[in-house]
Amino acid sequence: MDNIFDYDSYDTTENFIIDTLDEIINGAILKNASDIHIEPFEKTVRVRYRIDGCLHVIKNLDINILDSVISRLKIISSMDISEKRLPQDGNFKFNNQINCRVNTIPTIHGEKAVIRIIYADNKNLKKNNLGFFDNDLAELEKLFQSNHGAIIITGPTGSGKTTTLNSFLRDLNTDEINIMTVEDPIENIIYGVNQVNINTKINFDFPQSLRAILRQDPDIIMLGEIRDKTTAEIAIRSAITGHLVLSTLHTNDAISSIMRLKDMGIENFMISATIRGIISQRLVRRLCEKCKKKVKIKYDDAKFLNLDDDIFVYESVGCDFCNNIGYKNRIAVYEYFLVDEKIKSLIENNANYKQIKEYLVREKNFLSLKENAIKNVLIGNTSLSEVYKKIIFGE
């Protein structure tokens, strides 16, 4: 992506600052960026967009307009323009349509700002866009029809866990069902779902909010994250007493979630009685369908991945359609398993990670994150470089 240098645009008049900020935000929306970074350095202000998980330099501005741009951003975000020593949070609606969440933080050269763009159309919440293969999606849709128990999605920060949960939640959202969520923060607003934002400043945290919504007669509870033993215990009790509980954990893979719950102090019989299924996922960039190039796999890659050296894979190229990046949008690379009677028995008998995985591979044709990623490479959804970066060497 080409850089645009605007050093000659040193103007601090109100109209110029307004136009500059509007241009930056408009450009991000046109490119479907998720975040805007406004970053001060000694002589310049670097503007970067996060597109499909990667940052790209878009513009460099004169450092002398930094204070005016940040002040304008604080005004529209209902922040204190006089406070420059502490981080601040705010939000605004761009063109009365698109919600933007703002955070500022002081750096050595001035205040840096990040604007998170929250698209109102929720186009990324459609299950068919997530990257699940048809047979897996059908099985997961059936899993989410459970009327009680717990379903957990795991992965690192930024792996799309909440987006996946929300996509399934949309289908469960009917007039006959009371759905309550506890999130930090709420990013995707879903009509008909009662969404609660925690506020740690007033001690309204996950455990307290979860206790409160249990008195709101919920059918389905979506808990943004299980962070500690107290939250885990309340979530598990809720799942065992007739609620469907959806939540996330930070673990490296699906099976590790069971071990993590044990480490939190949850009894084996409680885990086996409540967990219905676990999904682990990462996000990789999808190759641009307009310009991706088919090439024979390199010998070293084939040997490393234990593949035939005469197969073909796809590489990124870049064109106008994908802004010369070579990728367009992202998909989930995932692994999952459903908790059957055998896995329940393994959990109750304190089976270790290896024993559970051996059963899943032997009896359930379990595909790991790496195997799912390679499958996506072979059909041209993503590239080997993405898989190396995000899955194999990014674990």
SULRA-V939401 format. One record per backbone hydrogen bond with DSSP energy under -1.0 kcal/mol. NH is the residue of the N-H (numbers start at 1). CO is the residue of the C=O. E is the energy in kcal/mol with one decimal. If there is no record, write none. Layout:
nh;co;e
NH;CO;E
NH;CO;E
This chain:
nh;co;e
4;58;-1.1
6;60;-2.4
9;6;-1.9
10;8;-1.2
11;9;-1.0
17;13;-2.2
18;14;-2.5
19;15;-2.7
20;16;-2.6
21;17;-2.4
22;18;-2.5
23;19;-2.5
24;20;-2.1
25;21;-2.4
26;22;-3.0
27;23;-2.4
28;24;-1.7
29;25;-2.1
30;26;-2.4
31;27;-1.5
32;29;-1.4
33;28;-3.0
34;50;-2.8
36;115;-2.1
37;48;-3.1
38;113;-3.0
39;46;-3.0
41;44;-2.8
45;61;-2.5
46;39;-2.9
47;59;-3.0
48;37;-2.4
49;56;-2.3
50;35;-2.4
51;54;-2.9
54;51;-1.8
56;49;-2.3
58;47;-3.1
59;47;-1.5
60;4;-1.7
61;45;-2.7
63;43;-1.6
65;62;-1.8
66;63;-1.5
69;65;-2.4
70;66;-2.9
71;67;-2.4
72;68;-2.2
73;69;-2.3
74;70;-2.5
75;71;-2.3
76;72;-2.1
77;73;-1.1
78;75;-1.2
79;74;-2.9
88;104;-1.7
90;102;-2.3
91;77;-1.2
92;100;-2.2
94;98;-3.0
97;94;-2.1
98;94;-2.0
99;118;-1.0
100;92;-2.9
101;116;-2.6
102;90;-3.2
103;114;-2.0
104;88;-2.3
105;112;-2.3
107;110;-2.0
110;107;-1.2
112;105;-3.0
113;38;-2.1
114;103;-2.5
115;36;-2.5
116;101;-3.4
117;34;-2.5
118;99;-3.0
125;122;-2.1
129;126;-2.0
130;127;-1.6
137;133;-3.0
138;134;-2.2
139;135;-1.5
140;136;-2.5
141;137;-2.6
142;138;-1.6
143;139;-1.8
144;140;-2.3
145;142;-1.0
146;143;-1.8
149;243;-1.7
150;274;-2.9
151;245;-2.5
152;277;-2.0
153;247;-2.3
154;279;-3.2
155;249;-1.5
159;156;-1.4
164;160;-2.2
165;161;-2.4
166;162;-2.9
167;163;-1.9
168;164;-1.7
169;165;-2.3
170;166;-1.9
172;168;-1.2
174;172;-1.1
177;174;-1.3
180;220;-2.6
181;194;-2.6
182;222;-2.7
183;196;-2.9
193;190;-1.9
194;179;-2.3
195;193;-1.0
196;181;-2.3
198;183;-2.2
199;204;-2.4
202;199;-1.3
203;200;-1.5
204;199;-2.6
205;203;-1.2
209;205;-2.6
210;206;-2.6
211;207;-2.2
212;208;-1.9
213;209;-2.4
214;210;-1.2
215;212;-1.4
216;213;-1.7
219;178;-3.0
220;178;-1.9
221;244;-2.9
222;180;-2.7
223;246;-3.2
224;182;-3.3
226;248;-2.7
232;228;-2.4
233;229;-2.8
234;230;-2.1
235;231;-2.5
236;232;-2.7
237;233;-2.5
238;234;-2.3
239;235;-2.1
240;236;-1.8
241;237;-1.0
243;238;-1.8
244;219;-2.1
245;149;-3.0
246;221;-3.0
247;151;-2.1
249;153;-1.6
257;254;-1.4
258;255;-1.3
259;255;-1.0
260;256;-2.5
261;257;-2.2
262;258;-1.9
263;259;-2.4
264;260;-1.5
265;262;-1.7
266;261;-2.2
271;267;-2.0
272;268;-2.7
273;269;-1.5
274;270;-1.1
275;271;-2.3
276;150;-3.4
277;150;-1.0
278;337;-2.2
279;152;-2.7
280;335;-3.1
281;154;-2.1
282;333;-2.4
284;331;-2.4
286;329;-2.7
287;381;-2.5
288;326;-2.2
292;288;-1.8
293;315;-2.6
295;313;-3.1
297;311;-2.5
302;298;-2.5
303;299;-2.6
304;300;-2.5
305;301;-2.3
307;302;-3.0
313;295;-3.2
315;293;-2.8
323;320;-1.3
324;319;-3.6
325;322;-1.4
328;286;-2.9
331;284;-2.6
332;130;-3.5
333;282;-2.7
335;280;-2.2
337;278;-1.8
339;276;-2.3
344;340;-2.4
345;341;-2.2
346;342;-2.3
347;343;-2.7
348;344;-2.6
349;345;-1.7
350;347;-1.9
351;346;-3.1
356;352;-1.9
357;353;-2.5
358;354;-2.5
359;355;-1.7
360;356;-2.2
361;357;-2.8
362;358;-2.3
363;359;-3.0
364;360;-1.7
366;360;-1.6
372;368;-2.7
373;369;-2.4
374;370;-2.3
375;371;-1.9
376;372;-1.7
377;373;-1.8
378;374;-2.5
379;375;-1.2
380;377;-1.4
381;376;-2.4
387;383;-1.8
388;384;-2.8
389;385;-2.1
390;386;-3.0
391;387;-2.1
392;387;-2.5
393;388;-2.6
